[in-house]
Amino acid sequence: MRHKYLNLGVLSTLLILFDQFTKYMVTSHVPLYASFRVIDKFFNITHIRN
C-alpha cells in the first residue's frame, strides 16, 4: 500500500515540475499572444495572460 502512494507522489511531483518548466519556457521564449504547433493540426501552445 505504501509503495502505491509513493509512486503516486513521485508521479505528481514530476508532473508539477514539468508543468512549471513548460510555463517558464513559454513565458521566457514565446512572445505574448504568439503560438506554435507542438503536434500539427492537434496541439498548439499559445502565450496568453490570465
PDB file of N, CA, C and O in Angstrom, chain B, residues numbered from 101:
ATOM      1  N   MET B 101       0.828  -1.196   0.000  1.00  0.00           N
ATOM      2  CA  MET B 101       0.000   0.000   0.000  1.00  0.00           C
ATOM      3  C   MET B 101       0.871   1.258   0.000  1.00  0.00           C
ATOM      4  O   MET B 101       0.581   2.223  -0.708  1.00  0.00           O
ATOM      5  N   ARG B 102       1.928   1.237   0.792  1.00  0.00           N
ATOM      6  CA  ARG B 102       2.796   2.406   0.868  1.00  0.00           C
ATOM      7  C   ARG B 102       3.488   2.659  -0.472  1.00  0.00           C
ATOM      8  O   ARG B 102       3.673   3.807  -0.874  1.00  0.00           O
ATOM      9  N   HIS B 103       3.867   1.583  -1.158  1.00  0.00           N
ATOM     10  CA  HIS B 103       4.529   1.702  -2.456  1.00  0.00           C
ATOM     11  C   HIS B 103       3.613   2.395  -3.470  1.00  0.00           C
ATOM     12  O   HIS B 103       4.074   3.180  -4.298  1.00  0.00           O
ATOM     13  N   LYS B 104       2.319   2.099  -3.395  1.00  0.00           N
ATOM     14  CA  LYS B 104       1.337   2.718  -4.292  1.00  0.00           C
ATOM     15  C   LYS B 104       1.314   4.235  -4.104  1.00  0.00           C
ATOM     16  O   LYS B 104       1.312   4.984  -5.080  1.00  0.00           O
ATOM     17  N   TYR B 105       1.295   4.682  -2.857  1.00  0.00           N
ATOM     18  CA  TYR B 105       1.256   6.116  -2.584  1.00  0.00           C
ATOM     19  C   TYR B 105       2.579   6.794  -2.906  1.00  0.00           C
ATOM     20  O   TYR B 105       2.602   7.965  -3.286  1.00  0.00           O
ATOM     21  N   LEU B 106       3.675   6.069  -2.756  1.00  0.00           N
ATOM     22  CA  LEU B 106       4.976   6.626  -3.118  1.00  0.00           C
ATOM     23  C   LEU B 106       5.031   6.882  -4.619  1.00  0.00           C
ATOM     24  O   LEU B 106       5.484   7.940  -5.055  1.00  0.00           O
ATOM     25  N   ASN B 107       4.567   5.909  -5.414  1.00  0.00           N
ATOM     26  CA  ASN B 107       4.533   6.089  -6.870  1.00  0.00           C
ATOM     27  C   ASN B 107       3.641   7.260  -7.260  1.00  0.00           C
ATOM     28  O   ASN B 107       3.992   8.040  -8.145  1.00  0.00           O
ATOM     29  N   LEU B 108       2.508   7.386  -6.616  1.00  0.00           N
ATOM     30  CA  LEU B 108       1.591   8.491  -6.896  1.00  0.00           C
ATOM     31  C   LEU B 108       2.234   9.829  -6.553  1.00  0.00           C
ATOM     32  O   LEU B 108       2.087  10.797  -7.299  1.00  0.00           O
ATOM     33  N   GLY B 109       2.936   9.890  -5.443  1.00  0.00           N
ATOM     34  CA  GLY B 109       3.620  11.120  -5.042  1.00  0.00           C
ATOM     35  C   GLY B 109       4.726  11.504  -6.003  1.00  0.00           C
ATOM     36  O   GLY B 109       4.878  12.675  -6.350  1.00  0.00           O
ATOM     37  N   VAL B 110       5.505  10.512  -6.437  1.00  0.00           N
ATOM     38  CA  VAL B 110       6.590  10.778  -7.387  1.00  0.00           C
ATOM     39  C   VAL B 110       6.018  11.245  -8.719  1.00  0.00           C
ATOM     40  O   VAL B 110       6.511  12.211  -9.300  1.00  0.00           O
ATOM     41  N   LEU B 111       4.987  10.572  -9.204  1.00  0.00           N
ATOM     42  CA  LEU B 111       4.362  10.961 -10.471  1.00  0.00           C
ATOM     43  C   LEU B 111       3.777  12.369 -10.384  1.00  0.00           C
ATOM     44  O   LEU B 111       3.942  13.166 -11.307  1.00  0.00           O
ATOM     45  N   SER B 112       3.108  12.673  -9.299  1.00  0.00           N
ATOM     46  CA  SER B 112       2.530  14.008  -9.117  1.00  0.00           C
ATOM     47  C   SER B 112       3.611  15.076  -9.102  1.00  0.00           C
ATOM     48  O   SER B 112       3.456  16.129  -9.721  1.00  0.00           O
ATOM     49  N   THR B 113       4.692  14.812  -8.406  1.00  0.00           N
ATOM     50  CA  THR B 113       5.800  15.766  -8.341  1.00  0.00           C
ATOM     51  C   THR B 113       6.408  15.993  -9.714  1.00  0.00           C
ATOM     52  O   THR B 113       6.686  17.133 -10.086  1.00  0.00           O
ATOM     53  N   LEU B 114       6.618  14.924 -10.471  1.00  0.00           N
ATOM     54  CA  LEU B 114       7.186  15.061 -11.813  1.00  0.00           C
ATOM     55  C   LEU B 114       6.262  15.850 -12.738  1.00  0.00           C
ATOM     56  O   LEU B 114       6.733  16.670 -13.527  1.00  0.00           O
ATOM     57  N   LEU B 115       4.968  15.615 -12.651  1.00  0.00           N
ATOM     58  CA  LEU B 115       4.022  16.359 -13.489  1.00  0.00           C
ATOM     59  C   LEU B 115       4.000  17.840 -13.136  1.00  0.00           C
ATOM     60  O   LEU B 115       3.922  18.688 -14.026  1.00  0.00           O
ATOM     61  N   ILE B 116       4.067  18.156 -11.860  1.00  0.00           N
ATOM     62  CA  ILE B 116       4.092  19.561 -11.438  1.00  0.00           C
ATOM     63  C   ILE B 116       5.374  20.233 -11.906  1.00  0.00           C
ATOM     64  O   ILE B 116       5.338  21.370 -12.378  1.00  0.00           O
ATOM     65  N   LEU B 117       6.502  19.549 -11.783  1.00  0.00           N
ATOM     66  CA  LEU B 117       7.773  20.115 -12.249  1.00  0.00           C
ATOM     67  C   LEU B 117       7.760  20.331 -13.758  1.00  0.00           C
ATOM     68  O   LEU B 117       8.240  21.358 -14.238  1.00  0.00           O
ATOM     69  N   PHE B 118       7.218  19.376 -14.513  1.00  0.00           N
ATOM     70  CA  PHE B 118       7.122  19.524 -15.965  1.00  0.00           C
ATOM     71  C   PHE B 118       6.220  20.697 -16.327  1.00  0.00           C
ATOM     72  O   PHE B 118       6.539  21.465 -17.235  1.00  0.00           O
ATOM     73  N   ASP B 119       5.106  20.844 -15.631  1.00  0.00           N
ATOM     74  CA  ASP B 119       4.183  21.956 -15.858  1.00  0.00           C
ATOM     75  C   ASP B 119       4.876  23.295 -15.614  1.00  0.00           C
ATOM     76  O   ASP B 119       4.758  24.209 -16.430  1.00  0.00           O
ATOM     77  N   GLN B 120       5.584  23.416 -14.517  1.00  0.00           N
ATOM     78  CA  GLN B 120       6.269  24.663 -14.195  1.00  0.00           C
ATOM     79  C   GLN B 120       7.380  24.960 -15.202  1.00  0.00           C
ATOM     80  O   GLN B 120       7.590  26.116 -15.567  1.00  0.00           O
ATOM     81  N   PHE B 121       8.090  23.924 -15.651  1.00  0.00           N
ATOM     82  CA  PHE B 121       9.148  24.102 -16.642  1.00  0.00           C
ATOM     83  C   PHE B 121       8.576  24.596 -17.966  1.00  0.00           C
ATOM     84  O   PHE B 121       9.131  25.513 -18.571  1.00  0.00           O
ATOM     85  N   THR B 122       7.468  23.999 -18.429  1.00  0.00           N
ATOM     86  CA  THR B 122       6.883  24.443 -19.695  1.00  0.00           C
ATOM     87  C   THR B 122       6.343  25.865 -19.589  1.00  0.00           C
ATOM     88  O   THR B 122       6.443  26.635 -20.545  1.00  0.00           O
ATOM     89  N   LYS B 123       5.773  26.222 -18.445  1.00  0.00           N
ATOM     90  CA  LYS B 123       5.309  27.601 -18.256  1.00  0.00           C
ATOM     91  C   LYS B 123       6.474  28.580 -18.310  1.00  0.00           C
ATOM     92  O   LYS B 123       6.367  29.641 -18.924  1.00  0.00           O
ATOM     93  N   TYR B 124       7.573  28.232 -17.678  1.00  0.00           N
ATOM     94  CA  TYR B 124       8.761  29.088 -17.710  1.00  0.00           C
ATOM     95  C   TYR B 124       9.274  29.235 -19.141  1.00  0.00           C
ATOM     96  O   TYR B 124       9.585  30.344 -19.576  1.00  0.00           O
ATOM     97  N   MET B 125       9.364  28.134 -19.872  1.00  0.00           N
ATOM     98  CA  MET B 125       9.879  28.186 -21.241  1.00  0.00           C
ATOM     99  C   MET B 125       8.984  29.045 -22.138  1.00  0.00           C
ATOM    100  O   MET B 125       9.490  29.817 -22.953  1.00  0.00           O
ATOM    101  N   VAL B 126       7.675  28.920 -22.001  1.00  0.00           N
ATOM    102  CA  VAL B 126       6.760  29.710 -22.827  1.00  0.00           C
ATOM    103  C   VAL B 126       6.871  31.184 -22.475  1.00  0.00           C
ATOM    104  O   VAL B 126       6.970  32.018 -23.375  1.00  0.00           O
ATOM    105  N   THR B 127       6.857  31.528 -21.197  1.00  0.00           N
ATOM    106  CA  THR B 127       6.899  32.943 -20.821  1.00  0.00           C
ATOM    107  C   THR B 127       8.233  33.592 -21.158  1.00  0.00           C
ATOM    108  O   THR B 127       8.284  34.800 -21.390  1.00  0.00           O
ATOM    109  N   SER B 128       9.310  32.821 -21.192  1.00  0.00           N
ATOM    110  CA  SER B 128      10.612  33.424 -21.467  1.00  0.00           C
ATOM    111  C   SER B 128      11.004  33.377 -22.943  1.00  0.00           C
ATOM    112  O   SER B 128      11.899  34.116 -23.353  1.00  0.00           O
ATOM    113  N   HIS B 129      10.359  32.530 -23.756  1.00  0.00           N
ATOM    114  CA  HIS B 129      10.794  32.376 -25.147  1.00  0.00           C
ATOM    115  C   HIS B 129       9.718  32.628 -26.199  1.00  0.00           C
ATOM    116  O   HIS B 129      10.040  32.742 -27.382  1.00  0.00           O
ATOM    117  N   VAL B 130       8.467  32.718 -25.805  1.00  0.00           N
ATOM    118  CA  VAL B 130       7.385  32.925 -26.770  1.00  0.00           C
ATOM    119  C   VAL B 130       6.779  34.297 -26.510  1.00  0.00           C
ATOM    120  O   VAL B 130       6.374  34.581 -25.383  1.00  0.00           O
ATOM    121  N   PRO B 131       6.708  35.156 -27.527  1.00  0.00           N
ATOM    122  CA  PRO B 131       6.105  36.479 -27.337  1.00  0.00           C
ATOM    123  C   PRO B 131       4.627  36.358 -26.941  1.00  0.00           C
ATOM    124  O   PRO B 131       3.956  35.380 -27.270  1.00  0.00           O
ATOM    125  N   LEU B 132       4.151  37.364 -26.239  1.00  0.00           N
ATOM    126  CA  LEU B 132       2.760  37.386 -25.798  1.00  0.00           C
ATOM    127  C   LEU B 132       1.821  37.306 -26.998  1.00  0.00           C
ATOM    128  O   LEU B 132       2.028  38.001 -27.993  1.00  0.00           O
ATOM    129  N   TYR B 133       0.807  36.477 -26.915  1.00  0.00           N
ATOM    130  CA  TYR B 133      -0.217  36.216 -27.935  1.00  0.00           C
ATOM    131  C   TYR B 133       0.306  35.451 -29.148  1.00  0.00           C
ATOM    132  O   TYR B 133      -0.428  35.272 -30.120  1.00  0.00           O
ATOM    133  N   ALA B 134       1.538  35.006 -29.110  1.00  0.00           N
ATOM    134  CA  ALA B 134       2.055  34.162 -30.188  1.00  0.00           C
ATOM    135  C   ALA B 134       1.783  32.703 -29.843  1.00  0.00           C
ATOM    136  O   ALA B 134       1.630  32.347 -28.674  1.00  0.00           O
ATOM    137  N   SER B 135       1.727  31.869 -30.867  1.00  0.00           N
ATOM    138  CA  SER B 135       1.536  30.444 -30.620  1.00  0.00           C
ATOM    139  C   SER B 135       2.436  29.647 -31.548  1.00  0.00           C
ATOM    140  O   SER B 135       2.928  30.160 -32.552  1.00  0.00           O
ATOM    141  N   PHE B 136       2.640  28.395 -31.198  1.00  0.00           N
ATOM    142  CA  PHE B 136       3.407  27.498 -32.048  1.00  0.00           C
ATOM    143  C   PHE B 136       2.818  26.095 -31.950  1.00  0.00           C
ATOM    144  O   PHE B 136       2.212  25.713 -30.949  1.00  0.00           O
ATOM    145  N   ARG B 137       3.020  25.351 -33.023  1.00  0.00           N
ATOM    146  CA  ARG B 137       2.483  23.994 -33.094  1.00  0.00           C
ATOM    147  C   ARG B 137       3.426  23.024 -32.395  1.00  0.00           C
ATOM    148  O   ARG B 137       4.642  23.055 -32.588  1.00  0.00           O
ATOM    149  N   VAL B 138       2.840  22.177 -31.591  1.00  0.00           N
ATOM    150  CA  VAL B 138       3.605  21.098 -30.975  1.00  0.00           C
ATOM    151  C   VAL B 138       3.369  19.822 -31.777  1.00  0.00           C
ATOM    152  O   VAL B 138       4.312  19.119 -32.139  1.00  0.00           O
ATOM    153  N   ILE B 139       2.102  19.534 -32.047  1.00  0.00           N
ATOM    154  CA  ILE B 139       1.715  18.416 -32.905  1.00  0.00           C
ATOM    155  C   ILE B 139       0.794  19.000 -33.970  1.00  0.00           C
ATOM    156  O   ILE B 139      -0.263  19.544 -33.653  1.00  0.00           O
ATOM    157  N   ASP B 140       1.194  18.887 -35.223  1.00  0.00           N
ATOM    158  CA  ASP B 140       0.486  19.522 -36.331  1.00  0.00           C
ATOM    159  C   ASP B 140      -0.998  19.147 -36.345  1.00  0.00           C
ATOM    160  O   ASP B 140      -1.354  17.972 -36.252  1.00  0.00           O
ATOM    161  N   LYS B 141      -1.847  20.154 -36.460  1.00  0.00           N
ATOM    162  CA  LYS B 141      -3.308  20.028 -36.528  1.00  0.00           C
ATOM    163  C   LYS B 141      -3.913  19.351 -35.297  1.00  0.00           C
ATOM    164  O   LYS B 141      -5.030  18.837 -35.357  1.00  0.00           O
ATOM    165  N   PHE B 142      -3.176  19.349 -34.178  1.00  0.00           N
ATOM    166  CA  PHE B 142      -3.716  18.707 -32.985  1.00  0.00           C
ATOM    167  C   PHE B 142      -3.461  19.498 -31.712  1.00  0.00           C
ATOM    168  O   PHE B 142      -4.361  19.642 -30.885  1.00  0.00           O
ATOM    169  N   PHE B 143      -2.239  20.016 -31.540  1.00  0.00           N
ATOM    170  CA  PHE B 143      -1.863  20.626 -30.267  1.00  0.00           C
ATOM    171  C   PHE B 143      -0.992  21.845 -30.500  1.00  0.00           C
ATOM    172  O   PHE B 143       0.106  21.736 -31.047  1.00  0.00           O
ATOM    173  N   ASN B 144      -1.483  23.019 -30.083  1.00  0.00           N
ATOM    174  CA  ASN B 144      -0.740  24.276 -30.159  1.00  0.00           C
ATOM    175  C   ASN B 144      -0.533  24.821 -28.757  1.00  0.00           C
ATOM    176  O   ASN B 144      -1.330  24.557 -27.856  1.00  0.00           O
ATOM    177  N   ILE B 145       0.536  25.578 -28.575  1.00  0.00           N
ATOM    178  CA  ILE B 145       0.765  26.296 -27.323  1.00  0.00           C
ATOM    179  C   ILE B 145       0.709  27.777 -27.645  1.00  0.00           C
ATOM    180  O   ILE B 145       1.391  28.242 -28.558  1.00  0.00           O
ATOM    181  N   THR B 146      -0.103  28.525 -26.899  1.00  0.00           N
ATOM    182  CA  THR B 146      -0.263  29.959 -27.087  1.00  0.00           C
ATOM    183  C   THR B 146       0.069  30.673 -25.793  1.00  0.00           C
ATOM    184  O   THR B 146      -0.377  30.270 -24.718  1.00  0.00           O
ATOM    185  N   HIS B 147       0.859  31.740 -25.900  1.00  0.00           N
ATOM    186  CA  HIS B 147       1.244  32.516 -24.722  1.00  0.00           C
ATOM    187  C   HIS B 147       0.204  33.606 -24.495  1.00  0.00           C
ATOM    188  O   HIS B 147       0.133  34.570 -25.258  1.00  0.00           O
ATOM    189  N   ILE B 148      -0.595  33.455 -23.454  1.00  0.00           N
ATOM    190  CA  ILE B 148      -1.573  34.471 -23.065  1.00  0.00           C
ATOM    191  C   ILE B 148      -1.458  34.710 -21.569  1.00  0.00           C
ATOM    192  O   ILE B 148      -0.869  33.909 -20.842  1.00  0.00           O
ATOM    193  N   ARG B 149      -2.021  35.809 -21.124  1.00  0.00           N
ATOM    194  CA  ARG B 149      -2.043  36.131 -19.688  1.00  0.00           C
ATOM    195  C   ARG B 149      -3.461  36.003 -19.178  1.00  0.00           C
ATOM    196  O   ARG B 149      -4.416  36.322 -19.887  1.00  0.00           O
ATOM    197  N   ASN B 150      -3.598  35.546 -17.975  1.00  0.00           N
ATOM    198  CA  ASN B 150      -4.906  35.367 -17.358  1.00  0.00           C
ATOM    199  C   ASN B 150      -5.337  36.629 -16.637  1.00  0.00           C
ATOM    200  O   ASN B 150      -6.420  36.668 -16.054  1.00  0.00           O
TER     201      ASN B 150
END
